[in-house]
Amino acid sequence: MKPGASSERAVILAPTGRDAAVAAALIKEAGFYADVCADIAGLIQQIEGGAGLAVIADEAIKTADLRGLMRWLADQPSWSDFPIVLLTHQGGGPERNPDAVRLGQVLGNVTFIERPFHPTTLVSIVGSAIRGRQYHTRAILADLTESEELLQTALNAGHLGALELHLPGFELEASDTCKAFFGRKPGEPFSYQDLLASIHPDDRIRRAEVMDRTIKTGRDYSIEYRAIWPDGSQHWIDVRSRAVRAPDGSIKSLVGVSSDITARKLAEIERENLLAQLAAERTALAELTATLEQRVEQRTADLMKEVAARERAQEQLRQAQKMETIGQLTGGVAHDFNNLLMAVMGNLDLLRKRMPDDPRLHRLIDGALQGAERGASLTQRLLAFARQQDLRAVAVDLRSLILGMGDLLERSLGPRVALRLDIPEGLPPARIDANQLELAILNLAINARDAMDDSGTIDIRVDRYRASGDLALQPGDYLKLSVIDTGKGMTPEILKKAVEPFFSSKPLGKGTGLGLSMVHGLAVQLGGALQLSSTVGEGTTATLVLPVATSAPETDSPAQALQKVNRSAVILFVDDDPLIAMSTTEMLEDLGHHVIGVSSGRHALDILRSEQPIDLMMTDHVMPGMTGVELAAATREVRPTLPILLATGYAELPEGAQLDLPRLAKPYHQDQLRDRLDQLLG
């Protein structure tokens, strides 16, 4: 390259003309061209004009606005690293010249020369920087030339034409190969208007829509359309291009390739014609056998539906039998366990009253009672799953019940869980046990919270539902109460076992596995169902289907104060379990009553038929030979006005024998027994 070429030209900025002149003279003696400018604006103009290096005196830029120079340096191409020689009085070290570090960060490729300097030093540094930039530029040009040759080879191998459409003026540059696809010769003018005019009239609107979408969104331009050559022949062209953006983000051009796909399109048309001919032949053949095939297909479809329905019914039956068997076993175990807890709690109550005033002994008794009460809670859940708990199903306004639980639910869920209620007005009342349903809703909400790791959203919704053809429900009107979480969800395998007692997907010690089984048992016992649906990673929906009540909701009446019974009553106590008989007799006598204890219904009837004065009969329900309900029915014939208290752990009353009997749920404390007796004897 000759002196004066852009890459051999240096631009000099100094505060005095003498300094600039000296530097320019030294650079020219070294064989390079040097230009002097008076300010930063002139420096930037010279750099943009192609200067290969800048020599700047530090006092010329100490107070100057460097933002324009910094902007140009930041916008230079990634392969460029414009060199700057900075003349200073203190060198370039951070100890002697703290400004050197800042200028180095701002200006990038900076070399510091301390003044005064030897002329050879300046000439050497300037020459090295310019020659290094020349070598770098030549290497880049060589790479670009090689890349262009490789690209052209690839285009030729793929029979592709290159084109570039400059925006916003729609100026078209097309290679000779691209022009040939539109019937033009090499070197022949071919503008964007020529391209538009050659497009088949039926394809112009579609092509314009694709072009508008690309310009508005920046998405790739890809389309196939027909082109009419100057000789009138029709050809198919495939054009694909991609947007090239300017530094400000706007689209400055579309660069892409084109290809002639006429042969492929003609083959496709021929294939479509052949397929249409074959389809017509098939249709003609199908018309001959349509009746037979239709009957076969219809019968096959019917059989498949019957097989699928039978398999679903068998699976539901197996599941129902399995749950029924588990329920019967669970109910029996819970009943026996209730009897044991009754004996434990009764004796502990009496023992606590007779203990000396020793705090340590009272703590031990209280701990034992708390353990027994936890066992009682466990049996209640087991009885709920077995559908053998004692329920008081009445008409209840479901909306009022859930809204009344709002504070309790929010406290139970914690501040990181968002609770949303969607309960419309005007819903019919549900036939439910309000207390048990509140426990079920709280249980479902806590399960949902645990599934979300204490953070997320829980929705509680209520909707009307009309059952028809549902194997799990009798036809009729229901309300669906859904608890929806955004937790981790359950796999299909876990979902199948979710309502089984003692099954839990929670870590060891985080759950008993009785929550969902209790809710399931409650729903079935009320005449409804529990429906579960879940998707891993998306959450779970637990839906309680509850029957609609035929009567109006009950209203609460003011509580009446219990009257304390101060007299001693004669109580006939009937229970076949010796442990319960002993503990309950002790509690009754401790309350001041006279107890006549028997172990069977027949023995009790013998006493009832006698002249023995009796104020009240208290009986267990599940007894061999004669149940408590049967004993009560027989007692009504002998002594119609005698108060009867049924003490039972669960409701297993036979159909048609739903007597209006006061009940006391096992296990019970002495205080509960006393309050119930006061109500009946008052």
N, C-alpha and C positions, 0 to 999 in steps of 0.2 A: 504493500500500500504506500502511496506517496504522502509526503507531509501535507497536512491540510485535510486529509480524509478524516471523517468524523471520529473514528476510534483512536486517531493519533493526535487529536486536538484537546488541549487543556484550557480551562477557563480559570482566570485568576481574579480574586476579590481581596483587595487590600485597602486600608483607610487612606493611604497617601499614594499619590501617583508615582512617587519615586520607588516605593517598595514594590508596586505592581510592575513597574518598568524593569526593575532589576530581575525579578523572577521571570518575566516574559523573555528577557534577553537570554538568561541561562537556559531556559527550556528550548528556545529556538536554536541555540548553539548545539544542543543535544540532538537536533534533527527533527523536532516535533513542532507543531503549530501551536501558538498560544494566543489567547484572546483575553482582554481585560474588561471587566465590567465594574460599574460603580456602586451597585447595591444588590440586595437579595433578589429583587424582581429580575434584574438583568442576569444574575447568575442562573436563576431557574429557566429563563428564556434560552440561554446558551446550552444548558443541560438538555432541555427538551429538543434543541436543535441538533443534538447528536454528539456533544462533547464526551470524550472518553475519560476525563479526570478533572477534578476541581482542586485548586490550591487556594486556601482561605487563611487570612490572618485572623487570629482569635479576637483581636480588638474590634474587627469589623462586624462580628456577630454577637458580641456580648450583650448589646442592648437591642439587637434587631429582632423582628418578629419571624421566627423560624417555622411557623406553621405551614406555610406554602411549601418550603423545602422538605419538611417532614412528610407532608402529604404526598409529594412526588416520589420520595424514597419508598414510602409504604406501598404505593401503587405500581412500582416498577415490577416487571415480570419476575416469576419465581427463579428463573435461571440467571437473572442479572444481579450484580452486587457492586453498585457504582462506587468507585474509590474516591476518597477525599484525603488530601494532605493538609493538615492544620499546623500553621506556624505559630508557635507560642514562645513566651519569654521564660516559662517555668517548666518546660518539658511536659511529659504526659503521665507522670506518676501521680497516684492519689495523694501522697504525702505533700508534695510540693505544689501540685496543681489540682485541688479538689474538683474544679470545674471540668477536668479532663474526663472523669468518670461519667458525668452527666452528658457531656457532648458525645462521648463514645456510644452511650445508650441511645441518644437521639439520632445521630447521623449514621450509625451502623459501621461500615467499613472505613475506619479512620486511622491514619498514620500521623503521629505527632513528630514535628521537628522543632528542636529548641533553638531559638535565636540568641546570639548570632550563630550562623551555621556556615560550614564550608560549602562553596558552590557545588563541589563534587557530590556532596550528600544529597542536595535537592535534585540534581540531575539523575543520580542513581535511583532514588526512590520513585521519581516521576517516570523514568524509563521502565523500571520493573513493573509498576502498576499498569502502564499503558500496554506494554507488551503482553502482560498476563491477561489483560482484558481482550486483546487481539486474539490470543490463542484460544481463550474460552469462547469468543464469538465464532471463530472458525470451526471449533469442535461442534458448536450448536448448529451452525449452518450445514456441516457435514451430516450430522444426525438427521436434520430436517430433510436434506436431500435424499438420504437413504430411506427415511420413512415414507417420503413421497413416492419413491420408486417402488417400495414394497406395497404401498397402498394401491398404486396403479396396477401392479402385477396382480394383486388380489381382485381388483375390479375387472381386469381383463379375464382372469380365470373364471370368475363368476358371471361373465357376460352382463356386467352391471354398468350403468351410466351414472355419473356423478352430477349433482346439481346443487345450487345454493340460491335461495330466494332471500334477498335483502329487504328488511322492513325498516320503516313503514312505507317505502316507495315502491315495493314489489318489483325490484330489479332482479332479473333472472340471469344467473350464470349456469350454463349447461355444457357438459363435455360433448365431444363429437359422438360418442356412443349413445349418450342420452338423446341428442338430436336425431340420431338415426331411428330411435324407437318411435319418433313422431313423423318419420318420412322426410327428414331434412338431411342435407349433405354436410360434410365437414366444412367449417368456415362460413356456412350460410347463417345469416342473422336469424336468431330465434328468441323472441322476447316473451315476457309473461302473457301478454295479450295474444301472441301467436299460440301459446299453449292453451289458453282458455278457449280460443276459437276452434281448436282442433278436437275438443272433447265432444263426445256424442251428446246430442241435446237431451236424451233421456237420463244422462248421468251427471248433468251439470249441477242441479240443485243438491244432490247427495254429496258431490265433491265440495261444493261451497259450504255446506253444513259442517263437514269434517274440518275444513280449513279454518272456519270461524271458531270452532271448539278448540283447536290447537292454539290459535292466537290468544284466545281468552284465558285458557287454563294452563298452557304450556305442555299439555300432554303430547305424546308422540303422534305424528301425522302418518297414517297408514290407510291406503285405499287402493282398490282395483277399479279401473274404469276403461271404457272403450274410447279409442282415439281414431279420428278420421284423417287419413293421410291426404296430401294434396292430390294424389291420383284417384281418390274416392274409395280406396280399400279401407277395411275396418280392422283394427288391431286392439288387443287387450294390453294395458300397461299396468304394472304394479309399482306404486311409488311409496317409499317409506322415508321419513325424515325426522329429525330431532331438533328441538329449539336450542339456539345458542344465545345466552343472555349477556347483556352489557354489564359493566360494574354496578350500575344502579339497579339491576334486577330486571330491567325490561328486556323483551325479546328483540334482538337485533337482526337475527337471520334464522332461516330453517335450512339445515344441511342434511342431505340424504342421498339416496340411490334410487335408481329406477331400473326396471327390467321388462322385457317383452315376454308376456305369458300367454301369447295367442295360442301356441300349440297345446299348452295344458288346458286352456279354457275350451278349445274345440274338442279335446278328448273328453272333458267333463260333460260337455253338451251331448256328445255322442253316447257317453255312458248313461246320462239321464234319459235320453231317448230310448236306449235299450232297456233300462230299468222300467220305464213307463210301459214299454211293450210287454215285458215280462209280467208286470203288475196286471195289465189287462188280460193276459192269458190266465194268470192265477185267479182273477175275479171270475172269468168265465168258468174255470174248473170248480171254483168254490161254490158257484151258484148251483152246480149239479149235485154237490154233496152237502149243501148248507144245512138242510133239515136234519140229516143224520148227525153231523158234527155238532150242531147246536144242541141236540138232545144229549149227546155224549158229554159235551162240555157242561151243560146245565146239571146233569146228574152227577158228574164228577165234582162240580162245585158244591152241590148240596151235600154230597157224602163228606167232602172235606170239612164243610161247616159243621155237620153232625159230629164228626170225629173230634174236631177242635172243641165243640161245646161239651161233648162227653168228657174229654180230657180235663177241661176246666172244672166241670162239675165234680169229677172224681178227685181232683186236687183239692178243691174246696171242701169236699166231704172228708178227705183224709186229714186236712188241716183242722176242720171242726172237731172230728173225733179225737185228734191228738190233743187239742186244747181242752176238750171236755174231760178227757181222761186225766190230764194234768190238773184241771180244775177240781175234779172230785177228790183226787189225792191231796191237793193243796188244802181244800176245805176241811177234809177230815183231820189232817195234821194241825191246821190252825185251830180247829175246835178243841182238840185234845190239849194243845198248847195253851189255849185260853183257860181251860180248867186248871192246869198247873199254875198259871200266872194268878188265877183267882185265889188259889190256896196260898201262894206266896204273898200276894199283896194284902190279903185279909189278915194273915198272921203277922205281917210286918206292921200293919196299922195298929193291931192290938198290942204288939210288942212295944211299939214306940210310946203308947200311952202308959205302959207299966215300967218303962225304963227309968232308972234314977237320973237325976239332973246332971248328967255327964255330957258335955258338948261333944266329946270325941265319939261316944257311943251313938249319940243322935246323928252325927255326920255319917257314921257307918250305916245306920238304918236308912237315912235319906238317900245314900248312894245305892243301897239295895233297891229301894223303891223306884229310883230313877231308872235303874236297869230293867226292873220289871215293867215300868211304863213304856220304855223303848221296845221291849218285847211285845207289849200290847199293841203298840203302833204297827209293828211288823205284822202281827196277826191280822190287824184290820186291813192292811194292804193285801195280804194273802186271801182274806175273805172277799175283798173287793174283786180280785182277779177271778175267784171261784164263783162270783155272782151270788154269794150267800151272806152278804152283809145286810144289816137291818136298815132299809131305806124308807124315808118318808117322802114319797113322790107326790108333789102337789103342783098346782099351776103357779108359775113364777115368771115375772117380767125379766127376761134375760138381759135386756138393755140396762135396766136399773141395777141388776146384780153386778154386771161387769164394770159399769161406771163407778159403782160403789167400791170396787176393788182397786181403783186406779192408784191411790196412794200406796196401798200394800204392795202392788206389783212394782211400782217405781222404786220403792225402798228395797224390795227383794232383788231387783235386777241390777241396781247400782247406777251411778251417774254416767257410765260409758256406754250404756245400752239405751237406744232410743225406742220408746214405746209409742206405737200409733194405733188408735182405736177407730175402727170403721163399722159403726153399729147404727143402722138406719132406724128412724122412728117408725111407729106403726106396726111393729112386728107382733105376731100373735104370741100368747104366753107359751112357755115350754113346760112339759110335765117332768119335773126333775126334783131331786133332793138338793136344796140350795147349798147346804153345808158341804156335802160331798162334791158337788160340782165346783164350788170355790176351790177346794183342795185340788181337784183335777186340773183346773185352769192354772193354778199356781205351780203345780207340778210340771205341766207342759211348758210354761214360761221359763222356769228354772232350767229345764232340760235344754230349751232353745238357747238360753244365755250361755250354758256350759259348752254348747256346740260351737259358739262363736268366740270362745276364749275371752268372755266378758266384754266384748266390743262389737257393736253392730246394730241392726235394726230388727225389732220384733213387731209384726203386725197382727192384731187380733180383729177378725172380721166375722160378721154374722150375716147369713143369707138364707132366704127361703129355699126349700127343696121339696120336690114332689117325687116320691119313690114309685117306680113302676117297672116291674121286671128285675128288680134287684134281689139276688138270692139272699142277701144278708138282712134285708128289711122287709117288713110288711108294707103293702101298698098304702099310701097315705101321705099326709103332710108332715114335714119335718123342718127343723132349723139346723143349718150347718154352722158350727162355731169353729173357726180355723185359727190356729196359731202358726204363723209363718216366720221363719228366721232366715238369716243370710249367712248361716254357718257353713261348715265344711261338708255337710251332707253325709249320706250313708250309701254304701255299696248295696247292690241288689241282694247279696248274701246276708248282710247284716239286717237289711230291711225285713227279710222273711222271718227273722228270729226276734225282732225288736220287742214284741209284746209277750214273749215267753218269760215266765217268772225267773228271776235271778240271772237273766242274761243282760249283760251291760257291755257297751263298747268303751266305757270310761276306764281310766287307769285304776289299778288296784287301790281300794280304799276311797274312791271318789263316788261310789254309788252302789245301791243294793241290788239294782236290776229289777225293782218292783214298781217303779214309777209308771211306765207305760202299761205294764200288765194290770195295775190297779185301775188306770183310766179305761183300759179296754174292758175290764170286767164291769165297771160302773156303767159304761155306755150300753153294753149288752143287757145288763140287768134292768136298765131303764127302758129297754125296747128299742135302742138305737144301735149305733156302731161306731168304731174308731177306724178312720181311714188315714193311712200314712202314704206319703209320696215324697221322694227325695232324689236329688241329683248331686253326685259328688262334686264339691267345689262351688255349688250354687245354693245349697240350703235344703231345708226340710219343711214340709207342710203337714201338720197334724190336725185332722178335722174330726170333731165330735158331732155325730149326727144324732139329734135329740128330737123325740116326738113332740108334736104340738098338742097342748092341752085343750080339752073341750070346755073347760070352765074358766071363769075369770081368776086372775091372780089373787092369792090370799093377802090380806093386809094384816099388819102387826097390830095386836091389841096391847094396851098398857099392861105391863107386868104386874101381877098380883103378888103381894107379899105372902110368903109361905107362913102358915100357922104352925107353930111348934107344938108338938104333941107332948103333953106332960104326963099323960097317964100310961100305964103299962098295958100293952096289948097282947092278946093270945094269938100267936102266929103259927100256922101250920106250914112247915118248911119241907119241900119235897125235892130231893136230889139223889141220884144214884151214885154219885162220886163221894167216897168217904172223906177225902181231903177237903173238898169244897163244903161238904155238910158240916165238918168240924169247924172250919174257919168262919163260915157264915153264921153258924149257931152261936159261936163265941161273940161275933160282932153284934148280933141281935140281942143277946143277953146283956152285953156291955151297954147297949142303948136302953136297957131297962125293960125289955119285953120278955114274955114267957114263950118259949119255943117248944113246939111239938115236932120233932124231926122224924121223917119217914123216908124210905129209899125207893118207893115205887108208887105209881098212880093208883093201883088197886088198893094198897094199904091206906092211902090217903082217902079214898072213897069210903072205906070202912069207917074211918074216923068221922068223915063228914055226915054219914048216915046216922051216927050216934047222937047222943044228947050233949056231946062235948061242946062247950062254948068256944067259938073261934071268931076272931075279929078280922083276920086277913089270911089269905093263902098265898105263899110265894113258892113258885115251882120252876124247875128247869124245863127246857123244852125237849131236848134229845135224850130220851130214856127208853130202855128196853120194855117191850110189852105195851106201854101206853105213853104217848108223847104228852108234853105239857099242854098242847092245844086240845088234844082229846080229853085230857083230865079237866080242863077248863070247861069244855062243852058239857061234860057229865056233871060237873059241879053246879052249873047254871040250873040244871034240872032239880038238884037236891036243895041248894041254897042260892036262889036267884040273886039275892042282893049282896052276897059276899064279895068284897073287893079281892081281885086276883092280880098278882104281879108276876109277869113272865120274865124270868132272868135267863138270858141266852146270849151266846156269842155270835150267832148269825141267824138269819131268817131262813128257815127251811119249812115253812108252813105249807101244808097240802092245799091244792086247789079246792075252792069251795068252803074252806074253813078259815077264812080271814076274819077271825073274831076281833072285836074292838077291845084289845087287851093292852093295858099299860105295860111297858117293857123297861127293863134295866139291862144295859149292855155289859156283858162280861169282857174283861175283868173290871171290877168296880172297887172304889174305896169305901170305907165306912161312912164318910161324909155324904157320898152320893147315895148310898143305901138309906141313910137317915132322911135325906131330903125327899126321896121318892116315897118312903113310908109316910112322911108327914103329909104329903099331898093326898095320899089315899086314905089315911086315917083321920085327916082334918075334918 
